């Protein structure tokens, strides 16, 4: 399962309203190769499902992930922070054995 924190859900609401996206859109998360730790997180808004997508519901939002990425993201919480270390979405991934200082990449 992939979840969205309450703080992240509020920020997603703000972003979707700003970009004029309707309720047909959902959060798509994935993992791509790259970054200083080997794998990087990716988050977008999408409105087209793909074959073998994994679909979850959290705080009123649909979170969609391709099967390959789900193997890395199972149990992850999408959060939002606006602390001293930076502002933005962060992935709290229990599968990551190491992550970079900025939190945008990881390894397993």
N, C-alpha and C positions, 0 to 999 in steps of 0.2 A: 504494500500500500504506500502511496505517496500522499502526504497531507499538506495543508496550507495553514499556517498560524493565523490567529485573528488579526494580528498587525499586518501580515502580508495580504490578507483578504481585503482589508481596508484600503491598502495601497493599490491593489489590483482594481478595485472599484474606481478609485480616483483616475488611474491610468486609462481604463476603458472608457470612462466618461469623457476624459480629455481628448482621446483619439476617436470618439464617436462610434465606438463598437457596440453592437447590440448583444442581446443574450445568446445569440447563436454562436458567439465566439467562446473559446475555452482557452485554458492555459496549457501550452504544450511545453514539456520539459524533455531534455535529452542530454546525452553525453557525446562529445566529439573529441577526437584525438587532438592533442596540442596542449599548450600551456606549460608552465615551468615544472609541473609535477607529472605530466604525461597525458592527463585527461582533463577536459574542461566542461563545465556546465553550460547549458544553453536554455534560455527561456524565451518563448514567443507567444503571441496570441494567434490562434488559428481557428478556422471554421470548417475544415475538411478533415474528416477522419480517414485513416489509412488502415489497410488490412493488417491484422495482428496488433493493433493499438491496444494498450492496457488503459482502462478508463476508471477513474476514481472520483468520488465526490467529497469535498471538504469545504466547510463554511460557505455552502451555497455555490461553490465553483466546481466545474468539471476540470479535472487535471488529467491530461492525456500524455502517454509516453509510449514510444515504440518498444517492442519486446527486448531488443538488444540493449537499449539504454536502461530498461527496467532492471536488468540483471545487476547493474551498478547502483541503481537508485532505490531499490526495495527498502522500505522503512524510512525514507528521507522525508524531512519536513522542510517546506519552503517557508522561510521567515523573512522579515524585513527589519532592518536595523537603521537607526539614525544616530548612532553613538559616535564617540570620538575617533574610532578607527575607520570611519567612513559610513556613507549612507547608501543603502541599496538592498536588493534581495540577496539572501544567502541561503545556501543549501546545507542543512544540518544532516549530514550523511553518515549513518553508523557504519557503513561499509568502507569508508575511506580510512586507509591506514596512515596516510600522510597527506597534508594539504599545504599549499603555498601560503605565504604571509597575507596575500590579498584575499584568499578564500575562493578564487575563481577557478582553480585547478586542483586536482587531487590524484592520488594513486591508490591502488588496492593491493 
